[in-house]
Amino acid sequence: LQALAETDLAIRDGQNAVLCISCPADSFDTLVPGGATVRETVRHLVGDLLEQPYVLFDTSAKEITCVISLEDPEMLGLLVQGIVSHLNVEVAYRYGIEILVGTGNPAQSIHRLGESLEQARAVLRYRELSGNHVSLYSELTDLEDLYYYPREYDEKILDYVVAGKKED
């Protein structure tokens, strides 16, 4: 992740955040009118919305990762809200394909991008399993007070449930 950000875009140290954009199953490869895939459409829409330096790359068949270099980390929530709203209007409502966005906390240096990536994926996992509309890791940690288990145990429990290991 760090190498991609450095070589593809030369994202500078400072305030960098990672967004994971996920789509169920293989819907990213579904063609939409005009001959583009949902993946291409999402990449184009996100690129149109971002004014700050960023890099987009595919991390799996159902996930696109975006590293953004932020001028003002306080604006991350508004930026993500705009991306989620735009993707809902342009993809979810138009084509009936739900797009999920998870965002990690801003990393102080490019060397901490992996931590932001893991946070973004934790948000996606929570969204997929709970159905709650949370997009930022900071929102997820605010909900932590509602949990009976500490977050690290809660994540293990969610992993067991997803894997079908009810006994564990």
C-alpha positions in Angstrom: 0.0 0.0 0.0 2.8 2.4 1.0 4.8 1.6 -2.2 1.8 2.0 -4.4 1.0 5.4 -2.9 4.6 6.5 -3.2 5.2 5.3 -6.8 1.8 5.9 -8.3 1.1 9.3 -6.8 3.9 10.4 -4.5 1.4 11.0 -1.7 3.2 13.1 0.8 3.5 12.5 4.5 0.9 14.3 6.4 -2.8 13.4 6.6 -3.6 10.4 4.4 -6.8 8.3 4.7 -7.7 5.0 3.1 -11.2 4.3 1.7 -12.3 0.8 0.8 -15.2 0.6 -1.6 -16.9 -2.7 -1.8 -19.6 -4.2 -3.9 -21.4 -7.6 -3.3 -20.2 -10.7 -5.1 -19.0 -10.0 -8.7 -21.2 -7.0 -9.3 -18.2 -4.8 -9.9 -17.8 -6.6 -13.3 -21.4 -6.1 -14.3 -21.9 -4.1 -17.4 -24.0 -0.9 -17.2 -25.6 1.0 -20.1 -22.8 2.5 -22.2 -20.6 -0.6 -22.0 -18.7 0.3 -18.8 -18.5 -2.0 -15.8 -19.7 -1.0 -12.4 -16.0 -1.0 -11.2 -15.1 1.5 -14.0 -18.1 3.6 -13.2 -17.3 3.7 -9.5 -13.6 4.6 -10.2 -14.8 7.4 -12.6 -17.3 8.8 -10.1 -14.8 8.8 -7.2 -12.2 10.5 -9.3 -14.6 13.2 -10.3 -15.4 14.0 -6.7 -11.8 14.2 -5.4 -9.9 17.4 -5.7 -7.0 16.3 -3.5 -4.2 14.0 -4.5 -5.4 10.3 -4.5 -4.7 6.9 -6.0 -7.2 4.2 -6.7 -6.3 0.5 -7.1 -8.1 -2.8 -7.1 -7.4 -4.9 -4.0 -9.8 -7.8 -4.7 -12.6 -8.9 -7.0 -15.1 -7.0 -4.9 -13.0 -4.1 -3.5 -11.4 -0.9 -4.7 -9.0 0.9 -2.3 -8.5 4.7 -2.5 -5.6 6.5 -0.7 -6.4 10.2 -0.3 -4.0 12.9 0.8 -6.0 15.4 2.9 -5.3 19.1 3.3 -7.6 19.2 6.3 -8.4 15.9 8.1 -11.4 17.5 9.7 -13.1 17.5 6.3 -12.8 13.7 5.9 -16.3 13.1 7.2 -17.9 15.5 4.7 -15.8 14.2 1.9 -16.8 10.6 2.6 -20.5 11.6 3.0 -20.3 13.2 -0.4 -18.8 10.1 -2.0 -21.3 7.8 -0.3 -24.3 10.0 -1.4 -23.0 10.2 -5.0 -22.4 6.5 -5.3 -25.9 5.8 -3.9 -27.5 8.1 -6.5 -25.4 7.0 -9.4 -24.9 3.3 -8.8 -27.2 1.9 -6.1 -30.4 3.6 -7.1 -29.8 3.6 -10.9 -28.5 0.0 -11.2 -29.7 -1.6 -8.0 -26.2 -2.5 -6.9 -25.3 -1.5 -3.3 -21.9 0.0 -2.9 -20.3 0.1 0.6 -17.7 2.5 1.7 -15.4 2.1 4.8 -12.9 4.7 5.8 -10.0 4.5 8.2 -8.8 7.3 10.4 -6.3 9.7 8.8 -2.7 8.4 9.1 -0.1 10.8 10.2 2.5 9.3 7.9 2.6 7.3 4.7 4.1 4.4 6.8 0.8 4.1 8.8 -1.4 3.6 5.8 -1.8 -0.1 6.6 -3.4 0.7 9.9 -5.9 3.0 8.1 -6.6 0.2 5.6 -7.4 -2.3 8.3 -9.7 0.2 9.9 -11.5 0.8 6.6 -12.0 -3.0 6.2 -13.3 -3.2 9.8 -15.9 -0.7 8.9 -16.9 -2.7 5.8 -17.1 -5.9 7.8 -19.3 -4.2 10.4 -21.5 -2.7 7.6 -21.9 -6.1 5.9 -22.8 -7.9 9.1 -24.9 -5.3 10.9 -26.6 -3.4 8.1 -25.9 -0.1 10.0 -24.9 2.8 7.8 -21.5 3.6 9.2 -18.7 4.8 6.9 -16.0 6.1 9.1 -13.9 4.2 11.6 -14.3 7.0 14.1 -18.1 6.4 13.9 -17.5 2.7 14.6 -15.4 3.4 17.6 -18.1 5.8 18.9 -20.5 2.8 18.8 -18.1 0.7 20.8 -19.7 1.9 24.1 -22.9 0.1 23.1 -21.1 -3.3 22.8 -20.9 -5.7 25.7 -17.6 -7.2 24.4 -14.4 -5.1 23.8 -13.9 -4.4 20.1 -11.1 -6.9 19.6 -13.3 -9.7 20.9 -16.3 -8.4 19.0 -14.2 -8.6 15.8 -13.2 -12.2 16.6 -16.8 -13.1 17.2 -17.9 -11.6 13.9 -15.1 -13.5 12.1 -16.3 -16.8 13.6 -19.9 -16.0 12.7 -18.9 -15.2 9.1 -16.9 -18.5 8.9 -19.8 -20.5 10.3 -17.9 -21.5 13.4 -20.7 -21.1 15.9 -19.0 -23.3 18.5 -16.0 -21.0 18.6 
